[in-house]
Amino acid sequence: MGTLFVDKLDPQSGTSLEIGSSGDTITIPSGATITNNGTQTGFGQNNTPYFLAKMSGDQTASDGAFAKIVFNNEVLDSAGAYDPSTNYRWTPQTAGKYFIYTSQTLYKSGTDLNDTRAYIYKNGSIEIQGSISQVSDQISYVINYVGGIVQMNGSSDYVESYGYVSTNSGASAQFSSGNGSFWGGYFIAT
């Protein structure tokens, strides 16, 4: 193997420069830096598929009950894989690791809120959970956020957003459709 020492490689006018051939490995040694001052293509990833959904109206949260949150307003859906009409679930169609998140705004009026929980379900079972316990009765809105990495097989794995509320008096509360309620996810790695 020989070494070629030059300061610049320039293709012929109107052509492109190709380094190596199909099947070759181009190695950038440790400590070397690649500087890009032009347009790059084919590097990194674009985090697709992805989705984002919101609620179009408030949803009653019964005391002591788990509820699938009705995120029926599809904001983004790069692969057409979110169901905003009946199941409110996302089946990404591409295997990999995904960052999935949900934020739920709970509104309560005139009752003590013991506990509120936000869940991400995978295939009908709890995958990720976040909670706020013993919330003061002086607070009208509580925002519960949870997110994490979920491995998905793509074609049949699906995720859903659930919530839970417990009050001192057994009264119901509302999952609010305000700006603090949303859920989504995006591809991060294979």
Phi, psi and omega in degrees: 000131180255166179243131179253121180255111177216161177264339183203137171249128183233127177286165175299153182305131177082007179241179176244158180264130178242133178248119179080179181233168179306132180095343178284156173248126176258122185252130172257115186292158178303136179091347178279154180237135173258123179251129180247114177250005182236204179271133178249144173223150176080008178252146176069202180218166183250012175057035174254147005282162177210163176206160174210132180224153177228175178265143177267350178200165179294157180229129179293135177248103180289143181300129175072018183237144172277139181224133171286128183282132184276079175273082188259006179249098182284118181266313179224144176198091188294335184242007182062035187253002178261137179257101181270003188255322184229312185266338182052046181232159180240127176240100194293341179072358179228125180292145176156188177262137183232144168268118182244138182216153173216141175232125184235123176265122180253128179252132176224150181223121173070023177215150178281134180258115180285315193204138170225140183226144173244136183231148165244120178263143171239122180052039175088003180234152180297126178251317181221141182221143173224148182213157172233124183249152176049062179283139181295146177284359178274353183258131180271326182236139174233129177252121181248119182241140173213144178203158179181180182268131180233129175278127182235140177278349174100295190277331182235339177291140178219158178235152180220158179251126179236157176225165180212145176219143175226128179243163177291325189262357183081006181282157178275167176228187181232133164279118187275145179272014180294184184296343180276359180249116179197166172205152184190185179189162179203152180293138176236331182191160176278000000 
